[in-house]
Amino acid sequence: MKKEGLLTKNGVNLLLPFIMITACFALWGFANDVTSPMVKAFSKIFRMSVTEGAMVQVAFYLGYFVMAFPAALFIQRYSFKAGVMLGLGLFATGALLFLPARMTGYYFPFLMAYFILTCGLSFLETSCNPYIYSMGSEETATQRLNLAQAFNPIGNLLGMWVAMQFVQAQMSPMTSEARRELPLEQFNLVKNHDLGVLIQPYIYIGAIALLLLLAIKLLKMPMDSDTPAKKSLGQALRELSKIKNYREGVIAQFFYVGAQVTCWTFIIQYGTRVFMAEGMDEKAAEILSQQYNIVAMVLFTVSRFICTWFLKYIQPGRLLSILAIIGATALIGVILFTDRYGLYCLVAVSGCMSLMFPTIYGIALRGVGENVKFAGAGLIMAILGGSVFPPLQAFIIDTFPTIAGIPATNFSFTIPFICFCVVAVYGHNAYVRHNILKKID
């Protein structure tokens, strides 16, 4: 029997479907990283605290949690392709709702638009990840997922660049303090200008999502005729709950996403504090911080391809635990250094994160059998970590100027440090289960 390649199954070449679905990975990467700088932007535009601004991330990642199992039920009944198409439709709807949200001039409609947008992303990730996982043998699944996910940070990079060049650079240069002192009429003029700048990338990406939706609809997908499983959601969840590797994988994914979102969201606050301490004004400090964020994403992107290559030689669980330990060590530097060295350490953390999401996903799906769609939904629900941890970190930044003599912005990175420790333990346990206990059995 001929051995299946990375992108073949039952003798069928799945390169073209792989390319089309991988385009969705880049799309949600853009959405994720054009959004992270908006925490700071919304805080300035609406004269809010960091904690209130962090509600953007709450709304953004809550959509993943709410819609993951409905998405799994949908693709269980229909197909991966149908799930991708519905996800793109919801994504486009949420993005285009930024236009009427801007017309209202209130914060809440933007949160609703983010929520609908990420309901679409939940459909996309619930559909696309197991779709890629299924495009070949289980032995190559983690490598295949990492290859597809390698194009996600390309979207991340584009999102960061757009946020810097077409949002942060074009917003009013007025500081947060100066905005608070404006009379209401002048404040509304500045707010309306900045909201007009902020919504532009979302309008364009909404239009692109509609074009991708049309392209996928017209494409004949060889795996489009998935046979719906007769198993109920309750039965599938009962079976999955008995698999220790899967249970721990969901927990590890929850903490990993929390670490990723906090590191990328609050690098702006961290860098702004460092550069303003050096004498820069707030706007210049924010833009330079975003440039460091882009460098971090470049490192993340390059590291993703390098780590995908390493997976040929190093077992996924072992590589996951090694990178988590290095990331946690770098975060100690982020906490203790109060100058640019801390920022350098924070950039380095992104190189460690590149492998984690698809690798945890691939490891956790080992042995789930026909429950792969529901199992994938549980792992997407774990993205809720991106909604839980940023407000906790923002609360630390808002509430305490210093903690144990360390600036609160620095100390707040103890949260992703803890998250990386959880991921390191999961990687080690997964390696032991797969490579040591399996051999003993």
Stockholm file with secondary structure:
# STOCKHOLM 1.0

chainA/1-441         MKKEGLLTKNGVNLLLPFIMITACFALWGFANDVTSPMVKAFSKIFRMSVTEGAMVQVAFYLGYFVMAFPAALFIQRYSFKAGVMLGLGLFATGALLFLPARMTGYYFPFLMAYFILTCGLSFLETSCNPYIYSMGSEETATQRLNLAQAFNPIGNLLGMWVAMQFVQAQMSPMTSEARRELPLEQFNLVKNHDLGVLIQPYIYIGAIALLLLLAIKLLKMPMDSDTPAKKSLGQALRELSKIKNYREGVIAQFFYVGAQVTCWTFIIQYGTRVFMAEGMDEKAAEILSQQYNIVAMVLFTVSRFICTWFLKYIQPGRLLSILAIIGATALIGVILFTDRYGLYCLVAVSGCMSLMFPTIYGIALRGVGENVKFAGAGLIMAILGGSVFPPLQAFIIDTFPTIAGIPATNFSFTIPFICFCVVAVYGHNAYVRHNILKKID
#=GR chainA/1-441 SS CCCCCTTEETTEECHHHHHHHHHHHHHHHHHHHHHTTHHHHHHHHTTCCHHHHTHHHHHHHHHHHHHHHHHHHHHHHSCHHHHHHHHHHHHHHHHHTHHHHHHHTCSHHHHHHHHHHHHHHHHHHHHHHHHHHTSSCGGGHHHHHHHHHTTHHHHHHHHHHHIIIIIITTSCCCCHHHHHTSCHHHHHHHHHHHHHHHHHHHHHHHHHHHHHHHHHHHSCCTTCCCCCCCCCHHHHHHHHHTCHHHHHHHHHHHHHHHHHHHHHHTHHHHHHHHHHHTTCCHHHHHHHHHHHHHHHHHHHHHHHHHHHHHTTTSCHHHHHHHHHHHHHHHHHHHHHCCSHHHHHHHHHHHHHHTTHHHHHHHHHTTTCGGGHHHHHHHHHHGGGHHHHHHHHHHHHHHHCSEETTEEHHHHTTHHHHHHHHHHHHHHHHHHIIIIIIHHHC
#=GC SS_cons         CCCCCTTEETTEECHHHHHHHHHHHHHHHHHHHHHTTHHHHHHHHTTCCHHHHTHHHHHHHHHHHHHHHHHHHHHHHSCHHHHHHHHHHHHHHHHHTHHHHHHHTCSHHHHHHHHHHHHHHHHHHHHHHHHHHTSSCGGGHHHHHHHHHTTHHHHHHHHHHHIIIIIITTSCCCCHHHHHTSCHHHHHHHHHHHHHHHHHHHHHHHHHHHHHHHHHHHSCCTTCCCCCCCCCHHHHHHHHHTCHHHHHHHHHHHHHHHHHHHHHHTHHHHHHHHHHHTTCCHHHHHHHHHHHHHHHHHHHHHHHHHHHHHTTTSCHHHHHHHHHHHHHHHHHHHHHCCSHHHHHHHHHHHHHHTTHHHHHHHHHTTTCGGGHHHHHHHHHHGGGHHHHHHHHHHHHHHHCSEETTEEHHHHTTHHHHHHHHHHHHHHHHHHIIIIIIHHHC
//
